[in-house]
Amino acid sequence: MSVFERYLSVWVGLCILAGILLGNLLPGLFSGLARLEYASVNFVVAILIWAMVYPMMVAVDFASLRDIGRRPKGLVITVVINWLIKPFTMAALGVLFFQHVFADLIPQENASQYIAGLILLGAAPCTAMVFVWSQLTRGDANYTLVQVSLNDVIMVFAFAPIVAFLLGVTDIAVPWETLLLSVGLYVIIPLAAGALTRSALLRGGDGAALDRFNARVKPASMVGLLMTVVLLFGFQGRIILESPALIALLAVPILVQSYGIFALGYLWAYLWRVPHAVAAPCALIGTSNFFELAVAVAIGLFGLNSGAALVTVVGVLVEVPVMLSLVAVANRTRAAFPESGAQPS
């Protein structure tokens, strides 16, 4: 993990401050950027999101899916938590906190927007940073790759229906056209482009060209993320200055969800006697979010100035420190799990 990645939350925090400052000093500039859109897709944000997502998709190896049946336990835990539990618990926490616990502390006209942002975070399992968490816990890199590849395949088909269902359950209007357009723009197209790029780079056979390419494009992903944060907080700057405690309130259900989902996945893996090299990444995949996709879809569905977009960016802010704390927990409890290869997983 590079120094830049290790202190990602610091850079995100600085970009938040920069965005708030610029948004209040240059409101005309941000208003002009907000108008650069078509069919609810902002061109500037779209470019930045593609810069974030495309390098991650190049790392996805669909050939690894042929090994999917060899050690099924970790995959079962990942799929069940990511697609049958996590989106629904996130929606439930959103309703609990924003319509009840914090009802007197936030403007209720924005409550549905905040819930929508949480739903988008909960329905988007992590794609890229998972490899970092796996490495930090000495996880099985090949198994982690299989998990990520399977999640990406499922995401193409399941993300839109799950989001639409949960938005409907929480009485939020579902703009199906924009939702499907967002999935196409930010999942299917980057995934196809990443697969084609990977195939072309691997034709030499040694993988060195792929490693060099990933090293070159990785900075673009981080720059895209940070510039998106600047833009989003520039659009939201006035609201944040008027309600500085709002960010802390929005972070609470995200924190509860993160630690709760990790505990569920890690305990399940422990009871199922899954080796630590699979158990730790398995639990961390369920905890982490594909916040790049969540940010993009929130902007497309609800707009740059929406509460939903703000929640997804708060998710970016808390992601790295939370995940590093869970990495520490996983490393300290390694001895409680079987050694890798001791049991089928």
C-alpha positions in Angstrom: 0.0 0.0 0.0 1.6 3.3 -1.1 1.9 6.3 1.1 -0.7 8.0 -1.0 -3.2 5.2 -0.5 -2.4 4.8 3.2 -3.4 8.4 3.8 -6.2 8.5 1.3 -8.6 9.7 4.0 -6.3 12.7 4.6 -6.3 13.7 0.9 -10.1 13.2 0.7 -10.4 15.5 3.8 -8.2 18.2 2.2 -10.2 17.9 -1.1 -13.4 18.3 0.9 -12.1 21.5 2.4 -10.9 22.7 -1.0 -14.3 22.0 -2.5 -16.2 23.8 0.2 -13.9 26.8 -0.1 -14.0 27.0 -3.9 -17.7 26.4 -3.9 -18.3 29.5 -1.8 -15.6 31.6 -3.5 -16.6 30.7 -7.1 -20.3 29.8 -7.1 -20.6 30.8 -10.8 -17.9 28.3 -11.9 -19.7 25.4 -10.2 -23.1 26.5 -11.5 -21.6 26.4 -15.0 -20.1 22.9 -14.5 -23.4 21.7 -13.2 -25.1 22.7 -16.4 -22.7 20.6 -18.5 -25.0 17.5 -18.6 -27.2 15.5 -20.9 -29.9 13.0 -19.7 -29.0 13.6 -16.1 -25.3 12.7 -16.8 -22.8 15.4 -16.0 -20.0 15.3 -18.6 -17.3 16.5 -16.2 -18.2 14.0 -13.5 -18.6 11.2 -16.1 -15.0 11.7 -17.3 -13.7 11.7 -13.7 -15.7 8.6 -12.8 -14.4 6.7 -15.9 -10.9 7.7 -14.9 -11.6 6.1 -11.5 -13.3 3.0 -12.6 -11.5 1.9 -15.8 -8.2 1.1 -14.2 -10.0 -1.1 -11.6 -11.8 -3.0 -14.3 -8.5 -3.8 -16.1 -7.5 -5.8 -13.0 -10.6 -8.1 -13.2 -9.7 -11.5 -14.5 -12.7 -13.4 -15.8 -10.6 -16.4 -16.5 -10.3 -16.9 -12.8 -14.0 -17.8 -12.7 -13.3 -21.3 -14.0 -11.9 -22.1 -10.5 -15.1 -21.0 -8.8 -16.2 -24.4 -7.6 -12.9 -25.6 -6.0 -13.3 -23.8 -2.7 -16.9 -22.6 -2.4 -17.2 -21.5 1.2 -15.6 -18.1 0.9 -17.5 -17.4 -2.3 -20.8 -18.4 -0.6 -20.2 -16.0 2.3 -19.2 -13.1 -0.1 -22.2 -13.5 -2.4 -24.8 -13.9 0.4 -23.5 -10.9 2.4 -23.0 -8.6 -0.6 -26.2 -9.3 -2.4 -28.7 -10.8 0.0 -27.9 -9.0 3.3 -25.8 -5.8 2.9 -28.1 -3.7 0.6 -31.1 -4.4 2.8 -29.4 -3.7 6.1 -28.0 -0.4 4.7 -31.5 0.6 3.6 -32.9 -0.3 7.0 -30.2 1.7 8.8 -31.0 4.6 6.6 -34.7 4.5 7.5 -33.9 4.0 11.2 -31.4 6.9 11.5 -32.8 9.5 9.1 -36.5 9.0 9.7 -36.4 8.2 13.4 -33.1 8.6 15.4 -31.9 11.8 13.7 -35.4 13.0 12.6 -35.1 16.2 14.7 -31.5 16.9 13.7 -31.7 16.8 9.9 -34.2 18.5 7.5 -36.8 15.9 6.9 -37.2 17.0 3.3 -33.7 15.6 2.7 -34.2 12.3 4.6 -35.2 10.3 1.5 -32.1 11.6 -0.4 -29.8 10.5 2.4 -31.5 7.1 2.5 -31.0 6.8 -1.3 -27.3 7.5 -0.9 -27.0 4.7 1.6 -28.8 2.3 -0.6 -26.4 3.1 -3.5 -23.4 2.5 -1.2 -24.9 -0.8 0.2 -25.7 -2.2 -3.3 -22.2 -1.6 -4.7 -19.6 -4.1 -3.4 -15.9 -3.0 -3.6 -13.9 -3.8 -6.7 -10.4 -2.3 -6.4 -9.4 -1.5 -2.8 -10.3 -5.1 -1.9 -6.9 -6.1 -3.3 -5.2 -3.7 -0.9 -7.1 -5.0 2.1 -6.3 -8.6 1.0 -2.6 -7.9 0.7 -2.5 -6.2 4.1 -4.1 -9.3 5.8 -1.8 -11.7 3.8 -4.9 -13.0 2.0 -5.0 -15.5 -0.9 -4.6 -13.1 -3.9 -6.0 -15.6 -6.4 -9.0 -16.3 -4.3 -9.6 -12.6 -3.8 -9.5 -12.1 -7.6 -12.1 -14.9 -8.1 -14.4 -13.1 -5.5 -14.0 -9.7 -7.1 -14.6 -11.1 -10.6 -17.8 -13.0 -9.5 -19.1 -9.8 -7.8 -18.5 -7.8 -10.9 -20.5 -10.3 -13.0 -23.3 -10.3 -10.5 -23.2 -6.5 -10.3 -23.9 -6.1 -14.0 -27.3 -7.9 -13.6 -28.2 -7.3 -10.0 -27.3 -3.7 -9.1 -30.1 -1.9 -10.9 -32.9 -4.2 -9.8 -31.8 -4.2 -6.1 -31.4 -0.4 -6.1 -34.8 0.0 -7.8 -36.5 -2.3 -5.4 -35.1 -0.7 -2.3 -35.8 2.8 -3.5 -39.4 1.7 -4.1 -39.6 0.2 -0.7 -38.5 3.5 0.9 -41.0 5.4 -1.3 -38.4 7.1 -3.5 -39.3 7.5 -7.1 -37.2 5.2 -9.4 -36.0 6.9 -12.6 -35.4 3.6 -14.4 -34.0 5.2 -17.6 -31.3 7.1 -15.7 -30.6 4.1 -13.4 -30.0 1.8 -16.4 -28.0 4.4 -18.2 -25.8 4.8 -15.2 -25.2 1.0 -14.9 -24.3 0.9 -18.6 -22.0 3.9 -18.4 -20.2 3.1 -15.1 -20.3 -0.7 -15.0 -20.8 -2.4 -18.3 -18.8 -0.1 -20.6 -15.7 0.2 -18.2 -15.9 -3.5 -17.6 -15.9 -4.3 -21.3 -13.1 -1.8 -22.0 -11.1 -3.2 -19.1 -11.5 -6.8 -20.3 -10.4 -5.8 -23.9 -7.4 -3.9 -22.6 -6.4 -6.8 -20.3 -6.7 -9.3 -23.2 -4.6 -7.1 -25.5 -1.9 -6.5 -22.8 -1.7 -10.2 -22.0 -1.1 -11.4 -25.5 2.6 -11.2 -24.8 2.2 -13.9 -22.2 4.3 -12.7 -19.3 2.0 -10.1 -17.7 4.7 -7.5 -17.5 2.9 -5.2 -20.0 -0.2 -5.5 -17.8 1.7 -4.5 -14.7 3.3 -1.6 -16.4 0.0 -0.4 -17.7 -1.7 -0.7 -14.3 1.2 1.3 -12.7 0.7 4.1 -15.3 -3.1 4.4 -15.0 -3.4 4.0 -11.3 -2.6 7.7 -10.5 -5.4 8.7 -12.9 -7.9 6.7 -10.8 -6.8 8.5 -7.6 -6.9 11.9 -9.3 -10.3 11.2 -10.6 -11.5 10.3 -7.1 -10.1 13.4 -5.5 -11.3 15.8 -8.2 -14.8 14.3 -7.9 -14.7 15.0 -4.2 -13.7 18.6 -4.9 -16.6 19.0 -7.3 -19.2 17.4 -5.1 -18.3 19.4 -2.0 -18.1 22.5 -4.2 -21.7 22.0 -5.1 -22.6 21.2 -1.5 -20.4 23.8 0.2 -23.1 26.2 1.3 -25.2 23.5 2.9 -22.1 22.1 4.8 -21.1 25.4 6.2 -24.6 26.0 7.4 -24.8 22.5 9.0 -21.2 21.4 9.9 -22.6 18.6 12.1 -24.4 17.0 9.1 -21.3 15.1 7.9 -20.9 13.4 11.3 -24.6 12.4 11.3 -24.4 11.0 7.8 -21.4 8.9 8.8 -23.1 7.2 11.7 -25.2 4.6 9.8 -22.2 3.9 7.4 -20.0 3.2 10.4 -22.6 0.9 12.0 -23.1 -0.9 8.8 -19.3 -1.4 8.2 -18.5 -2.8 11.6 -21.7 -4.9 11.7 -21.2 -6.5 8.2 -17.5 -7.2 9.0 -18.5 -8.9 12.2 -21.1 -11.0 10.4 -18.8 -12.2 7.6 -15.8 -12.8 9.9 -17.8 -14.7 12.5 -19.5 -16.8 9.7 -16.1 -17.6 8.3 -14.8 -18.6 11.8 -17.7 -20.9 12.5 -17.3 -22.4 9.0 -13.6 -23.0 9.7 -12.5 -21.1 6.6 -8.7 -20.5 6.5 -7.7 -16.9 7.5 -6.2 -16.2 4.0 -9.7 -16.5 2.6 -11.7 -15.5 5.7 -10.2 -12.0 6.2 -10.5 -10.8 2.5 -14.0 -12.4 2.4 -15.2 -10.3 5.4 -13.5 -7.2 4.1 -15.0 -7.5 0.6 -18.4 -7.4 2.2 -17.6 -4.4 4.3 -16.0 -2.2 1.6 -18.0 -0.3 -1.0 -17.6 0.5 -4.6 -18.0 4.1 -3.8 -17.0 5.3 -7.2 -20.0 3.6 -8.7 -22.2 4.9 -5.9 -21.1 8.5 -6.4 -21.7 8.3 -10.2 -25.2 6.8 -9.9 -26.2 9.2 -7.1 -25.2 12.1 -9.3 -27.0 10.7 -12.3 -30.2 9.8 -10.4 -30.5 12.7 -8.1 -28.2 15.5 -9.2 -24.9 17.0 -8.2 -26.4 19.0 -5.4 -28.4 16.1 -3.9 -28.3 14.7 -0.5 -27.7 11.3 -2.0 -24.5 12.4 -3.7 -23.4 14.0 -0.4 -23.9 10.7 1.5 -21.8 8.7 -1.1 -18.9 11.1 -0.7 -19.1 10.8 3.1 -18.8 7.1 2.4 -15.5 7.8 0.7 -14.3 9.9 3.7 -14.9 7.1 6.3 -13.9 4.1 4.1 -10.1 4.1 4.5 -9.8 4.6 8.3 -12.6 2.1 8.9 -11.1 -0.5 6.7 -7.6 -0.1 8.1 -9.0 -0.6 11.6 -10.7 -3.8 10.4 -7.4 -5.0 8.8 -5.8 -4.6 12.2 -8.6 -6.7 13.8 -8.2 -9.4 11.2 -4.4 -9.5 11.7 -4.6 -9.8 15.5 -7.1 -12.7 15.3 -5.3 -14.7 12.7 -4.4 -17.5 15.1 -8.1 -18.3 15.7 -8.5 -19.5 12.1 -7.2 -22.6 10.4 -4.1 -22.3 8.3 -4.6 -21.9 4.6 -5.3 -25.2 2.9 -6.3 -26.9 6.2 -10.0 -27.0 5.3 -11.9 -26.6 2.0 -12.9 -23.0 1.6 
